[in-house]
Amino acid sequence: MIEVVSGGQLVDEALDLLRSFRSMVESKVLSKSATLKPQIVSIAQKLVDISNMLSRVFELASKHVSETDPGSVVVPSPWWSISIYSDRIVITRHKPMVTSIAYIKDEGKIVYRSKDKKLEIQTGLVKMGKRVLAIELDPGDPEDIARKLSEIKYVLRDIAGDLELLSYMAEKRLM
């Protein structure tokens, strides 16, 4: 028997995943900030900020999908849609450029996609990419962050900027 979950339940699970991701980064990296290089702390803080922005978009979407069943598409405003499936929820902004944020229940991850950027967040793993560059990262391992510092900075700067704009637009359109 397949369990039917509402859009609200999927949003709650996405928020739980983002909370556990934030607490893992805070406890394993930010709590040791006095002994780490400032660049590593900066990257960890940027990951926490990104998870906060993603959380805000999911919180705003929850107002529109709390009792919505799988197979539904909610259009809260022009250029925005929220699609609910049995195993995922996808929040999409259609203009000026298509960007989406999805929670995929079966894989336990949040995925952000735009034309040339991608970010996947799981509790102990971050995958990000820009154009042809792809990086896998353990966000709780300062040494892993240090090894990939320049690539992470290159990709994360643009993703964070995009998500900041997306969460700002969501504040205006998904209220």
N, C-alpha and C positions, 0 to 999 in steps of 0.2 A: 504494500500500500504506500502510495506516494503522499507525503505530507504536503498539504497546500499551505504556503506561507503568504501572508499579506505583504504589501509594499512596506508597511510600517515595521513589520518584523525584520525585513531585509535591511531597512535603514538602521534599526537598532543593532543588528549584528555588525553592520559596517562601522557604526560608531564605537562599538566594543572593540573591534579590531584596531581601529585608530587609537583608542585609549591605551590598549595594551602595547602598541607600537611606541607611543609617546613615553609611557612609563619605562619601557625597556631601554630606550635611548637615554632617558634622564638618569636611570639608575646605573647603567653601564658606562656612560661616557660623560654626561654633564656633571654627575656627582663627583667625578675625578678631575674636573676642569683645572684645578690649581696645579696639577702635575702634568697636564697635557699641553701640546703646542696650541697657540691661539687659533690656528687655521683648522685644526681638528675640532675644537670646541665650536668654532663658527659653522662648520659643516653640520655638526650634530644639532646645533640650534636651528639651522635652516631646515633640517628634516622635521624637527618638532613644529616649526612654523608652518611648513607645508601640510603636516597632518592636521593642524588646527584649521587651516583654510579648507581642507577637504571635509573636515567635520562640520564646519559652518554650512557648506553647500548641502551636505546630507541633512542637517537639521532643518534648513529652509525647505528642502524637498519633502521632508516628512509631513509637513502641514498639508500637502496635496495628496499624499498617498497612504495615509495611515490605515485606512480600511479597504484599500484597493486590492483586488484579486489579481493573480497572475494572468497574463494575456491582455492586460490593459495598457493603454497609453494615455497619459494625462498631459494636457497642454495648458500649463498655468499662465502663459503669456506668449505673445508672438515671439518667435525665434527660440523658444525653449520647449523641450518635451521630456517627459519622464516615462520610461518604458519599464514595465514590471513583467518579469518572466518567472518561471517556477524556481529558478536557481540564481537569478541575478536581477539587479536593478540598474538601469542606465539613465543617467541624467545628461542631456545633450543640449548644447547651445548651438543653433544652426547658423546664425549670422553674427558677425561678419565672416567668421571662419568656423567650420565645424570643429567643435571640441567636445569631448565626452569624459565623464567620470562614471565608472561602473564598480559595483561590488559584486564579485563572483563568489557565491556561497560555497560551491563544491571545492573550489581551489583556495578559499580563504584569503582572497586578496582584493585590493583596491587597484583599479587601473585608470590612469589618466592618459588620454590620447589627443593629440592635435595633428596638424598636417605633417610635421616633421619631428615631433617630440613624443616620447612615451615614458611613463613612470608606472612601475608596479610596486606596491607596498604589501608585504606580508610581515608578520611579527618579527621574524629574524632575518629578513632578506629584502633588499631593495634592488630592483632592476631599473635602469634608466638608460635612455638613449636619445641622441639628437643626430638626425640624418643617418650617417653610417656608423657612428660611434655608439657602442653598447657597453654598459658597465654593470657588473653584478657586485653587490656590496653587502657586507654584514654590518648593519648600522650600529651594532653594539660592540664592535671590535675596533678600538682606536688605531691599531696597527694596520688593519685593512683599509681604513680611511686614509691613513698617512701614505700607504703605498700607491693609492690611486687619486691622490689629492688634486693634481692639475686637471685630470679628466673630469672628476666630480664637479669641480668648480665651473668648468666650461659648460657642462650640461645643466647643472642645478640652478645656475643663475637664471637661465632662460625659462626653465620649468617653473621656478618660484615666481618669476615675473608674470608668466601666463596665468598661474593659479591665483595670484593676487588680483589680477584684473577679472578673472572669472568669478571669484568669490565676491568682489565688489559688484559686478553685474548681477550676480544672484541675489545680493541684498536688495537691489533695486527692482528686480523682475519676479522674484519668487516669494516675495513677502505675502 
